[in-house]
Amino acid sequence: MIVIKWFLVVSLVIGFCWLLYAVFPTYLYRWFHPNVYINVKRAQSFALTFDDGPHREYTVQILNLLKEHEMKATFFVVGSIAEEQPDLLKRMVMEGHEIGIHHYNHVSAWFLTPGRLKKEIQMCKDVIIEAAGVEPIFYRPPWGHLNLFSIWCARPYHTIIWSNIFGDWSLKKTKRALEAEMKSKLKRGAVYVLHDNGETKGADEKAPEHTIGALREFIPYAKQHKMNSKTLSELQKEGTSTWN
């Protein structure tokens, strides 16, 4: 009985410490920290951003679609995946898109020490510079998870979360439902997060097919409403560098 009580006490202490280190900072930083951004005030456009890539097929299709409609996006790449496909990163830059940091491995900051988190960010940055010859200025943690030290570890970068997330990593979100939700959330200064790779943990491998299908209908809709997608840097300048 004593052993069970001690086990429960230790478990409660560990759980409480984890909440203080991981879960609470995620939500407090998102809503109250001045260096964590959700959208851009006073901007005239919006931002399409893509996480978890690049993917040898889906990212190419998205780049082709963006090029066709003369729209720009920001790609938050996973370093371990990106270093295997440097040509895609080069193409992103050549076509006017932006590349951001999304960790070297697709791992949550909730389970990383400050030292390991800093290394994940640095290693991803190094891959981007080596492949594309540009230095990233934006950072988005996988799943949007932050920990107590995330802001300190990401000090050189703008930590950008999102204003709209659509669950497009799952096949449960149909193309039609995704398209309808994207259209209903269209707003100046909005930051959309979508996914161009379904091979990361928790995602469905073919889910990006729904994303691409929805984009084929959504992008012309946005253009009809005089709305254009810009990179985060362009959106920041357009909004006179004012973030929310």
N, C-alpha and C positions, 0 to 999 in steps of 0.2 A: 504493500500500500504506500509506504514512504517513497519507494522508487518511482511509482506511478505519479505521485504528487510532484516530485522533483522534475520528472520528465515533462509534466504539464507546465510547470513554472518556467523551465528552460525554454520550452517551445513557445510560450507566450512572450518571453523576453526577446527571443530571436525574431519572432514574427513582428513584434512592435518595432524593433530596431530596423528591420527590413522596410517596414512602412515609412519610417522616418528617413531612411536612406534613399528609397526608390519611389514609392507610390506618391507620397505627399509632395515631394519636390516636383514631380512631373506636373501635377495640376497647379501648384502654387506658382511655379515658374511660367507656365503657359499663360496664366491669366494676369500675373502681377509683375513679372520681371521685365525691365525695359529692354533687355537684350534678346528676348524671345519674341518672335514676330509671327503673327497669324495672317494679317492681310495688309493692304496698303491704302491708306486714306488718300482721298482726292485724286486717285488715279483714274484714267479714262478707259483703261483696258483691263484685262485679267491675265492670270498666269496659269498655263498648263504645266504641271510638273509631274515627272515620272520617277518612281522609285523601283529599286531592286535589280535593275538591268546592269549592263546591256544584255540583250538576248539576240542570238544570231539570226532569228527570223522576225520576231515581233518588233524589236526596236527598229529594224530596217523598214518594216511596213509603216510604222509610226513616222519615221523620218521622211519616207516617201509622201505620206499624206500631208504632213506639215509643209513640205516643199511645194506640193501641188497647190496648196491654199495660201502660201506665203505667210505662214504663222510660225512663231518661235516658241520654244519651250526650254525648261530647265530639267536636266536629267541628274538625279541623285543616284550615283552608281555605287555598286558594291565592289570594292577594290580587288578582291580575289577573282571576281568574274571579269571585271574590266581589263585586268592585265592579260587576259587570254584573248581579248578582242580589241586591241589598240586601234585598229582601223576604224571601228565604229566611233570611238571617241574623237579621232581626227576628223571624221565626217561631221560629227556634231558641231565642232568648232568651225569648220569650213563653211557650214551652212547657217552660221549665225546663232546657234543655240548655246546654252550655258551648261556647265557641268558642276555639280555639287558633290559634297562628301556624304556618304551613307554608311560609314564604317568599312573596314577592310573585309571583315566577315559579317554576315547578316545576323548579328547578335544584339540582344537587348542590353541597354545601359543599366538596366535593373540588376544585372548579374555580373557587372564588371567593376573591378576596383578602379580607383582614379587613375592609377598608373596604366592599367590595361586599356581603359577607355581612351586615354591620351594617345596610346600607341595605335589603337584602331583608327583613330582620326588621322594621325600622322602617316600611317602606312597607306591609307586610301589617298591622301593628298599626294604622296610620292608617286603612286600609280598614275594619277591624273596628269601630273606634270610630265612624267616620262612618256606617256602615250600621246598626249595632246599638246604639250608645250604651253599649257596655261595653268595659272595658279588659282585654285578655287577660292571663293570668298563666302560661299554659303554652305551650311551644314544642317542636315536633317537626320536625327537618330532613327534607326529602325523602329517601327511601330509608334514613333513619336515619344518613346520612353526616355525620360531624363532621370538622372540621379542627383544626389546632393552636390556633387562636384562637377556636373556636366558643364555648367556655365564657365567655370574656371578652366576646365580642360579644353573648351572650345573658344577660348578668349579671342583668338585672331579672326574668328569667323562670325557671320551673322547666323544665328540659330533660327531657322525658319520651320514652323510647323505647317499649319494649313488653316484655311477657313472652311473648306469643304472636303470631306472624305466620303467615298462612295461604296466601299466594300467590294471593289472590283477584283480583289484577289480570289474571290470565291465564285464558283460556277452557279451558286444559288442566286447571285445577282444576274438576272437575264439581260441580254442586250437591250431589250425594249425598256425594262425598268431602269437600267443605267442611263440610257439616253434621256428618258423622261425626267429623271432626277437632276441630271446635269443641266438640262434646259431650264428647269424650275429654279435652280440655284444661280443662274447666270447673273452676275452683278459686277459692277466696276470695282476694281481693286481686289477681287476675290483671288484666292490661291487654291486651285484645284490640285488634289493629289490623286494620281492614277498609277497603275503598275504595268510595266512592260516586260515583266518576267514572272512566270508562275512556278518557277522551280525552287523557290526559297521555302523555308519551313513555314507551314501553316497555309500555304497557297495551293490553289489547284493549277496543275500544269497548263491546262488549256484556257484558263480564265482570261488571259490577254486577248483571246479571239473575240470575246464579248466586248472588251474595252475598245478594240479597234473598230468593231462593227458599230458601236455606239458613236465613236468619234466621227465616223464617215457621215453620220446624220447630224451630229451636234455642231461640227465646225461650220458647215454651210449655214446652219441656223444662227450661229453667233455672228457670222458675217452679215447676214440679212438684218440683224439688229445692231449693226454698226459697232460690233465688239470684236476686238482683235486680241489674240494671245501674244504676250511679250515675255521675254526672259525676266527673271526676277530683278536683275540689274536695271533693265529698261523700265520695268514697272516702278522701281524705287525712284528713278529719276523723274518719271512721269508724275509720280505722286509727291514731288518736291521732297523726297527722302523722308516722308512721314509714314511711319509704320504704326500698326495697332497690335 
